Amino acid sequence: MTVYTFDGTMDGLLTAVFDAFALKEQPEQLLKEGDALPLFCERIYKVHTDEMKAQRVWAGLEKRLTHEAMKLISVSWLSELRELNQPLFQYVCKVFRQGDIARNFADPDVLAVTNIARRVLHEQLRMKQFIRFQKAKDGTYFAVVSPDHNVLPLVIDHFADRFNDQTWLIYDAKRHYGYYNSTPAPIRITFSDESTVPFDLSNGKLDDDVLSSDDQLLQELWRTYFKAICIKERMNPRKQLNDMPRRYWKYMTEKN
């Protein structure tokens, strides 16, 4: 059994595809460095990420796949799931051997990549629904998230278009980066020391001395309204959890 190991980056995976064709072999597994090796492993090949090789493979995919299929590949990668590595590697290799297989859902690798991409897109939709902003005294709107998948790049254009005349920051506490809306487009930011940020990363709340007094009132009004419209006799906790998973509650005003 031949096993390839790579650094866990998209460029690394694409480099692995390039090397597999250059060496005229098809490894049985592609693993991230540090993953447990399978039994009866006869040969281990360490992939050294090469940006030029990765670009050539990506350009080759663009010639063979539709824009929709290329987007699906990019979206699936944002899942950050290790179980994506093997099917995505096989998928890309098959494209170069068989052509556009993006609609061949009978192929297990195509199906796996597509299903993972759909999970990411589903969470993207939920991020648009469940992000809650808080207004600071200087007029900046803050929101903290920690989605299962790295969907922040997929939702930023939505908020930039909808709130293009406002200053806001959406920060991913799980991945330690965010986007700050500025002219002409949102910019990606990180904090060198998260202990100094004016909000609690565990629940997304702005510090009291930073939070706008108007927003404090609005939050109380929203909680009151949310409780007032709740009809106890018609409560359905199971459906609520399905529509609004518990993992989002800690950042939602109406649940705190």
C-alpha positions as CSV (number, residue, x, y, z in Angstrom):
1,M,0.0,0.0,0.0
2,T,1.3,3.4,-1.0
3,V,0.4,6.3,1.3
4,Y,0.9,10.0,0.6
5,T,1.2,12.5,3.4
6,F,0.7,16.3,3.1
7,D,0.6,19.4,5.2
8,G,-3.2,19.7,5.3
9,T,-3.5,22.7,2.9
10,M,-5.4,22.9,-0.3
11,D,-2.1,23.6,-2.2
12,G,-0.7,20.5,-0.5
13,L,-3.5,18.4,-1.8
14,L,-3.3,19.7,-5.3
15,T,0.5,19.2,-5.2
16,A,-0.2,15.6,-4.2
17,V,-2.3,15.2,-7.4
18,F,0.5,16.6,-9.5
19,D,3.1,14.3,-8.0
20,A,0.8,11.3,-8.4
21,F,0.6,11.8,-12.1
22,A,4.2,12.7,-12.4
23,L,5.2,9.5,-10.7
24,K,2.5,7.6,-12.6
25,E,1.0,6.0,-9.5
26,Q,-2.3,6.1,-7.6
27,P,-1.8,6.1,-3.8
28,E,-4.3,4.2,-1.8
29,Q,-4.5,6.9,0.8
30,L,-3.8,10.6,1.3
31,L,-3.2,11.5,4.9
32,K,-2.5,14.7,6.8
33,E,0.9,14.7,8.4
34,G,0.6,13.3,11.9
35,D,-2.4,11.0,11.1
36,A,-2.1,7.4,12.1
37,L,-0.7,5.3,9.3
38,P,-2.6,2.2,8.1
39,L,-1.4,-1.3,8.7
40,F,0.6,-3.0,6.0
41,C,1.8,0.4,4.6
42,E,4.6,-0.5,2.1
43,R,5.6,3.0,1.0
44,I,5.1,6.5,2.4
45,Y,5.6,9.5,0.1
46,K,5.8,12.9,1.7
47,V,4.3,15.6,-0.4
48,H,6.2,18.9,-0.3
49,T,3.7,21.7,-1.1
50,D,4.6,23.5,-4.3
51,E,2.5,26.6,-5.2
52,M,3.4,26.3,-8.9
53,K,2.4,22.7,-9.1
54,A,-0.9,23.5,-7.2
55,Q,-1.7,26.3,-9.6
56,R,-1.1,24.1,-12.6
57,V,-3.5,21.5,-11.2
58,W,-6.1,24.1,-10.4
59,A,-5.8,25.6,-13.9
60,G,-6.3,22.1,-15.3
61,L,-9.5,21.7,-13.3
62,E,-10.9,25.0,-14.5
63,K,-10.5,23.8,-18.1
64,R,-12.4,20.5,-17.3
65,L,-15.1,21.6,-14.8
66,T,-17.9,24.1,-14.8
67,H,-17.7,27.2,-12.6
68,E,-20.4,25.6,-10.3
69,A,-18.3,22.4,-9.9
70,M,-15.2,24.5,-9.1
71,K,-17.1,26.4,-6.5
72,L,-18.3,23.2,-4.9
73,I,-14.7,22.0,-4.5
74,S,-13.7,25.3,-2.9
75,V,-16.7,25.3,-0.6
76,S,-16.1,21.7,0.5
77,W,-12.6,22.6,1.5
78,L,-14.0,25.2,4.0
79,S,-15.5,22.3,5.9
80,E,-12.1,21.6,7.4
81,L,-13.0,18.0,7.8
82,R,-10.2,15.4,7.6
83,E,-12.5,12.9,6.0
84,L,-12.7,15.2,3.0
85,N,-9.0,14.7,2.1
86,Q,-9.2,11.3,0.5
87,P,-12.4,11.7,-1.5
88,L,-11.4,15.1,-2.8
89,F,-8.0,13.8,-3.8
90,Q,-9.6,10.9,-5.7
91,Y,-12.2,13.3,-7.2
92,V,-9.6,15.6,-8.6
93,C,-7.5,12.6,-10.0
94,K,-10.6,11.2,-11.7
95,V,-11.4,14.5,-13.3
96,F,-8.0,14.4,-15.1
97,R,-8.6,10.8,-16.1
98,Q,-12.3,10.9,-17.0
99,G,-13.3,14.5,-17.5
100,D,-16.2,16.3,-15.8
101,I,-17.7,13.8,-13.3
102,A,-19.3,16.5,-11.1
103,R,-22.8,15.2,-11.8
104,N,-21.9,11.5,-11.4
105,F,-23.4,11.0,-7.9
106,A,-23.0,7.2,-8.3
107,D,-19.3,7.8,-7.8
108,P,-18.7,7.6,-4.0
109,D,-16.0,10.3,-4.1
110,V,-18.2,12.8,-6.0
111,L,-21.0,12.1,-3.6
112,A,-18.8,12.5,-0.5
113,V,-17.4,15.9,-1.7
114,T,-20.8,17.1,-2.8
115,N,-22.5,16.2,0.5
116,I,-19.7,17.9,2.5
117,A,-20.1,21.0,0.4
118,R,-23.8,21.0,1.0
119,R,-23.2,20.9,4.8
120,V,-21.0,23.9,4.5
121,L,-23.6,25.8,2.4
122,H,-26.2,24.9,4.9
123,E,-24.2,26.4,7.8
124,Q,-23.5,29.5,5.6
125,L,-27.3,30.0,5.5
126,R,-27.6,29.6,9.2
127,M,-24.8,32.2,9.8
128,K,-26.8,34.7,7.9
129,Q,-29.8,34.0,10.1
130,F,-28.2,33.7,13.5
131,I,-25.5,36.4,13.6
132,R,-26.4,39.0,16.2
133,F,-24.7,42.4,16.2
134,Q,-24.1,44.6,19.2
135,K,-23.4,48.3,18.8
136,A,-20.5,50.0,20.5
137,K,-20.4,53.5,21.8
138,D,-18.3,54.6,18.8
139,G,-21.0,53.3,16.4
140,T,-19.2,50.1,15.4
141,Y,-21.3,46.9,15.2
142,F,-19.7,43.7,16.6
143,A,-20.6,40.1,16.2
144,V,-18.8,36.9,17.4
145,V,-19.3,33.5,15.8
146,S,-17.7,30.0,16.1
147,P,-19.3,27.9,13.3
148,D,-18.4,24.2,12.8
149,H,-17.1,25.0,9.3
150,N,-15.1,27.9,8.1
151,V,-18.0,29.7,6.5
152,L,-17.1,33.3,7.3
153,P,-15.6,34.0,3.8
154,L,-18.9,32.8,2.3
155,V,-21.1,35.3,4.2
156,I,-19.0,38.4,4.2
157,D,-20.3,39.6,0.8
158,H,-23.8,39.3,2.1
159,F,-23.2,41.6,5.1
160,A,-21.0,44.0,3.0
161,D,-23.8,44.4,0.6
162,R,-26.6,44.7,3.2
163,F,-24.7,47.0,5.6
164,N,-22.3,48.7,3.2
165,D,-22.8,52.1,4.9
166,Q,-22.0,50.9,8.4
167,T,-18.9,50.0,10.3
168,W,-18.9,46.4,11.6
169,L,-16.7,43.5,12.7
170,I,-17.6,39.9,12.5
171,Y,-15.1,37.7,14.4
172,D,-14.6,33.9,14.3
173,A,-13.6,33.0,17.8
174,K,-12.9,29.4,16.9
175,R,-10.4,30.3,14.1
176,H,-9.1,33.6,15.5
177,Y,-9.8,35.9,12.6
178,G,-12.5,38.2,11.4
179,Y,-13.6,40.8,8.8
180,Y,-13.8,44.5,9.4
181,N,-16.0,46.5,7.0
182,S,-14.2,49.4,5.5
183,T,-14.0,51.2,2.2
184,P,-14.0,49.9,-0.4
185,A,-14.4,46.3,0.9
186,P,-14.2,44.3,4.1
187,I,-10.7,43.5,5.2
188,R,-9.5,40.3,7.0
189,I,-8.1,41.0,10.5
190,T,-6.6,39.1,13.4
191,F,-5.7,40.2,17.0
192,S,-2.2,39.7,18.3
193,D,-3.5,39.4,21.8
194,E,-7.2,38.3,22.1
195,S,-7.2,39.1,25.8
196,T,-7.3,42.8,25.0
197,V,-10.4,42.7,22.7
198,P,-13.4,44.6,24.1
199,F,-15.7,41.5,24.0
200,D,-16.1,38.1,25.6
201,L,-15.2,35.4,23.1
202,S,-17.1,32.8,25.1
203,N,-20.5,34.5,24.5
204,G,-19.8,37.4,22.1
205,K,-20.9,40.1,24.6
206,L,-19.3,43.5,24.4
207,D,-17.9,44.9,27.6
208,D,-20.3,47.1,29.5
209,D,-18.1,50.1,29.3
210,V,-18.0,49.7,25.5
211,L,-21.6,48.7,24.7
212,S,-23.8,51.5,23.6
213,S,-26.6,52.5,26.0
214,D,-29.1,52.4,23.1
215,D,-28.1,48.8,22.3
216,Q,-28.5,47.8,26.0
217,L,-32.1,49.0,25.8
218,L,-32.7,47.3,22.4
219,Q,-31.3,44.0,23.7
220,E,-33.7,44.1,26.7
221,L,-36.6,45.0,24.4
222,W,-35.8,42.1,22.0
223,R,-35.6,39.6,24.9
224,T,-39.0,40.8,26.2
225,Y,-40.5,40.5,22.7
226,F,-39.1,37.1,22.2
227,K,-40.6,35.8,25.5
228,A,-43.9,37.6,24.8
229,I,-44.5,35.9,21.5
230,C,-43.8,32.5,22.8
231,I,-47.0,30.4,23.3
232,K,-46.2,27.9,26.0
233,E,-49.0,25.5,24.8
234,R,-47.5,25.3,21.4
235,M,-43.8,25.0,22.4
236,N,-41.9,22.3,20.4
237,P,-38.4,22.0,21.8
238,R,-37.4,19.4,19.2
239,K,-38.3,21.5,16.3
240,Q,-36.7,24.6,17.8
241,L,-33.4,22.7,18.2
242,N,-33.7,21.5,14.6
243,D,-34.3,25.0,13.3
244,M,-32.0,26.8,15.8
245,P,-29.2,24.4,17.0
246,R,-28.1,24.8,20.5
247,R,-24.5,25.6,19.5
248,Y,-25.6,29.0,18.2
249,W,-27.4,30.0,21.3
250,K,-24.5,31.4,23.3
251,Y,-24.1,34.3,20.8
252,M,-27.8,35.0,20.4
253,T,-29.3,37.9,22.3
254,E,-32.7,36.2,22.8
255,K,-31.1,33.2,24.4
256,N,-29.0,35.0,26.9
